[in-house]
Amino acid sequence: MPARRKSRKAEEEKVAEASDDRPVGRGIWSGSITFGLVTIPVELHSATHRQLTPMRMLGPKGAPLKRRFACPEHDELLDDEDIVRGYEIEDGEFVLVTDDDLEALAPRRSRDIDLQRFVPRSSIDPAYFERAYVLVPGQEQTKAYRLLAETMERTDRAAIATFVMREKSYAVAIFSDRGVMRAVTLRFADEVRSPEDVGLPAPQEADAKRVSAMKKLITSHAKASLVDAEMKELEEDDVMRVAEKKLKEGEDVVEVPKEAREEEPAEEGEVVDLMAKIRERLREAPTKAKTTTTRAKATARAKTPRRQKSKRVSAAKSRPGARARPSAPAYPRGGRGKSGASRGRRASTR
């Protein structure tokens, strides 16, 4: 019997990327940039954070739903300790990969960002970019950091490096802008599609007159730089406006009893409380919504409640022991076919 899979929560904490909601000033990794005889202590900070508020999936009575793995062959739910990893080599044929197998393949732990070469910035295809971080000088040793950053910026060069974080090896490109170094994790070559892979025809030389006309059109729309205001999530504002309107009118507002609430992480990042954000924004408004709270009867039928104006519906407890709908087999993605060996080396993160 192959080794069983560890708790899914523990596994995700072990290999997952750092949370986007990590407090400011707290790095997710610390070590040193090294090349030749140079060693520069640095901390790694996430350069992005989630802005879009994810919505939760609710049951007919308002209780948040949980995602469970099920075996379609036996029509039963599986516990975490009953799930094993499988690498698919052919359609329907898997090779089991145990925890011991993955631990033997884990890279050697290191606190070094090993700079291997410096290349022209323009030579790096953006298709390789995956996730952005900020490199902050550590231990108040900023002189060497500033010297490297300024030199890279003046020479218009980027550094290609490797490092290990949470038992996984990463390739990164390090850029310098305005005295600050940023690290962007890179995809591997077999993960990036070429123009031929997507069926693009071979480029042909365009007519000179048409090129001239296109240049004029581009010039008429040219700007000095990217405007931050243009990079805004419009759908987020639309969802917030709809939710705020419903909260003011007391329409479709559901409160889940404390005993039915369970703290469970979302698939990607921490769930943001949408209602808390809406209430915070409404406090700044001149008037507040007047709503009344009416608890639903315990014998209410398990169907979607009708909209009720000026009433706040309280969700009843979710039925214990309810069976989840069977889902797809619990095999993490590890690549298909015998040619997917390079993708299989990243199976521990799936």
Secondary structure, DSSP 4 states (H G I P E B T S, - for coil): -PPPPPPHHHHHHHHSPPPTTPPTT--SEEEEEEETTEEEEEEEEES----S-PPPPB-TTSPBP----EETTTTEE--GGG--EEEEEETTEEEEE-HHHHHHHSPPP--EEEEEEEEEGGGS-GGGEEEEEEEEE-TT--HHHHHHHHHHHHHTEEEEEEEEETTEEEEEEEEEETTEEEEEEE--GGGS--TTTTTPPPP-PPPHHHHHHHHHHHHHT--SS--GGGS--HHHHHHHHHHHHHHHHT-SEEE--GGG------SSSPPP-HHHHHHHHHTTSSS-----EEEPPTT--SSPPPP-TT-EEEPPPPPTTPPPPP-S-------SSTT-HHHHTTGGG-
